[in-house]
């Protein structure tokens, strides 16, 4: 498959700019009041917009949240209201499901933890997400730099960058699943 060098470079620049300005809130930045489902949907879709495909509509739906609760992937709401702990779980699940299956996420994020444990896990997740943004952008830019600085339109090298990004995503997913598989079973 052939990619246009200028279009690919523009795509990488747009994504770099988008990632550098996108923020997932830390625990203390989440709303302090409990929210109803429609409010949760709106706020979560805003928080995780960085992971949306630019052509997608809603990233999270009420049905999805209800299924996460039903399958004990996250705690149940209290009187149809969602607190910080629920928002944190929904954000982590939505982000992780971009690459991991739900059973793997369930192993990674047990839902029977205290609020303090959830806070520590969530803040660690957010901080590591920012580290991952920086690392991935740095590596993609490093791999792409020789092609983008070249005056030629070498389609083989341009295609290689795209394949390298895809292969890297796959390897990281495999490593994650294997590491999570090492966790003791309860």
N, C-alpha and C positions, 0 to 999 in steps of 0.2 A: 504494500500500500504506500502510495506516495503522499507526502505532506509538503505543504508549501512552507518554506523556511520562515518567511515573514509572518505568516499566519500563526505558526507554531511559536515563534518568538513572542508575538503579541499575546498569545494565550498564556505563556509562562509569565510574562510581565504582569498581565491582568491578575493572574492567580497569586503571584507574589504580593502585589499591592493589596489584594483582597485579604490574604492571610495576615499580612502585617497590620491591618487595621481591624480585623475581626477579633472579637473577644468573647470567650465563654466566662461568665462571672464566677468568681470564687464564692464559697459558702456564704460569707458575710455580705456579699453583694446580691444574693438572692432576695426576693421579697420577704419581708418580715411577717406579713399577714398570710393567712391561709386563702387559697384561691379555689374557685369553682372550675369545672372541666373546661368550659369555653375560654376562660382566662389562661388556664394552663396551656391549652393548645396554642393560643396566640403568642404567649411569652416564650414557650419552648421553640416554636418554629423560628422566632426571631433569634434566639440564642444559638441555635445550631444551623443557621443559614449558611455558614461556611461549608457545611458538608452537603448541601443540596446540590443536585445537578442543576445547572442554570435553567433547565427547561422543566424541572419538576414543579408541581404545585405543593400541596401540603406534605410535610415530612412526617408528621405525627398526627394520628387521628384518635378520637375517643375510643374506637374499637380496639386499636392497638394498645392503648393504656389499660383498658379493661382486661385485655388478654394477658398483659404483663402481670396484673394483679391476680387474675384467675390462676395463672400458672406459677404463682409465687416467685416471680422474678423481681418484684418490688413489693413493698408493704402496701396494704390496703389503705385507702383514704379514710379519714374519720368524718362521718356524717357528710359524705360527698364533698369534702374539702381536702385540698392538697397543701401540705406544708413544705418547708424547705427540703426535708428528707425525700419527699416524693419528687420534687423538681430535680434534685440531684440525681436520683435514680433514673428518671426519665431522660435527662441529658446524657448520662453515661451510657445508657442502653442505646439511645438513638445514635450516638457517635460510634460506639463499638459495633453496632449491627451493620455498619457500612462494610466491615470486613469479616466479622466473626459471626458464627451462628448463635442462636439464642441459648442453646444448651451450654456452649462454651462461656457465654456471658454470665449465665446463671452460676457457673462454678467460680467465676472471677468476682462476682458481686453477690455474695449471700445476702438475703433480705432480712435475716433475723439478727441484725446487729443493733447496738445502741446508737442513739443520735450522735454521740461523740465519735464513735467508730466510723459512722457514715460521713461525718464532717471531715475526718482525717483522710478517709479514702477518697472522697470527692475532691478535696483541695489538692491532694497528691495527683489525682487524675488530671485536673485542670492544669496544674503546673507542668506536668509531663506532656500534656497536649501541646503547650507552647514550646517546650523544648523540641518536640517532634516536628512542629511547624518549621522552626528555625533549621533543624538538621536536614529535613527533607528539601527545603528550599535551597540550602547551601549545596547539597549534593546534586540536585538537579541543575542548578546554575553552573556548578563545576563541570558536570558532564556535557552540558550544552554550550558552554562558552566557546570552545574551539570552532564549533560549527557556526554559531551565530556571529563570530568575529571574522569568519572566512568570507571572502568575496564570491565564492562559488556556491552553486545550488546543488550540493552533493546529496542526492536523494537517499543514497545508502546510509550515509552518516546521520541524516535527519531521521530516517526510519529507525535507526539503531537507538537513538535517544528515546523514542517512544517505547520501543521494546524494553529498553533498560529500566524505564520507570515502571512498566507493567511487571517485569520480572522481579524488581525490588519489592513491589507491593506483595507479590505472591510469596516471596521468601520470608518477609517479615510476618505475614499471616501464619505461615507454617511454623515459624519459630515460636510465635505467641501461643499457638494451639498446643505445641509440644511442652512448653514451659508450664502452661496451665494444667496440662495432663499430669504433671509431676506433683500437683497439689494433693495433700492427703484427702481421702474421701471421708466424709463425716459419717 
